[in-house]
């Protein structure tokens, strides 16, 4: 298997965070680099999904697929009553 090209990224992190990384690496019997790659990969995936959902939501707004604030507020207020309203559509 061919080895992927890599590049070193440097970040200054608070000492308590670095110590947690060290403890995780020891507990999992992995390197600090492996822990950092896992964390960064997870964060990148989360941010990419957030960006995708934002664009999807903006497309809904542009297409007029929205629910007015008053309807949402009335529904939210009804949740603490004995007879909640149906979810606004």
C-alpha positions in Angstrom: 0.0 0.0 0.0 1.3 3.4 -0.9 1.9 5.8 1.9 -0.1 9.1 1.8 1.8 12.3 1.7 1.6 14.2 4.9 2.3 17.7 6.2 3.1 18.8 9.8 0.6 21.2 11.3 1.5 22.9 14.6 -0.9 24.2 17.2 -0.4 25.6 20.7 -3.0 24.1 23.1 -3.6 24.7 26.7 -1.5 22.4 29.0 -4.6 20.7 30.5 -5.8 19.8 27.0 -2.4 18.4 26.0 -2.3 16.3 29.2 -5.7 14.9 28.3 -4.4 14.0 24.9 -1.4 12.3 26.5 -3.7 10.3 28.8 -5.9 9.2 26.0 -2.9 8.2 23.9 -1.6 6.1 26.8 -5.0 4.5 27.6 -5.7 3.7 23.9 -2.1 2.7 23.3 -1.9 5.1 20.3 0.4 8.0 19.5 -0.5 11.6 20.2 -0.5 12.1 16.5 -3.1 9.4 16.0 -5.3 11.0 18.6 -5.0 14.4 17.0 -5.7 13.0 13.5 -8.9 11.4 14.8 -10.0 14.6 16.6 -9.3 16.7 13.5 -11.0 14.3 11.2 -14.1 14.3 13.3 -14.2 18.1 13.6 -13.7 18.5 9.9 -16.6 16.1 9.2 -18.8 18.0 11.6 -18.0 21.3 10.0 -18.6 20.0 6.5 -22.0 18.6 7.6 -22.9 22.0 9.3 -22.0 23.8 6.0 -24.1 21.3 4.0 -27.1 21.8 6.3 -26.7 25.6 6.2 -26.8 25.6 2.4 -29.8 23.3 2.4 -31.6 25.6 4.8 -30.8 28.7 2.7 -32.1 26.9 -0.4 -35.3 26.2 1.5 -35.6 29.9 2.5 -34.9 31.0 -1.1 -37.7 28.6 -2.3 -40.1 29.9 0.3 -40.2 26.7 2.4 -40.4 28.5 5.7 -42.6 28.5 8.8 -43.4 31.9 10.3 -42.1 32.8 13.7 -45.5 33.2 15.3 -46.5 29.7 14.4 -43.3 28.2 15.8 -43.6 30.3 19.0 -47.2 29.3 19.5 -46.2 25.6 19.1 -43.3 26.0 21.5 -45.4 27.7 24.1 -48.0 25.0 23.9 -45.5 22.3 24.7 -45.7 23.1 28.4 -49.5 22.8 28.4 -51.7 19.7 28.7 -52.7 20.0 25.0 -49.7 20.8 22.8 -50.4 22.0 19.3 -49.3 19.9 16.3 -45.9 20.7 14.9 -46.2 23.5 12.4 -45.5 22.6 8.8 
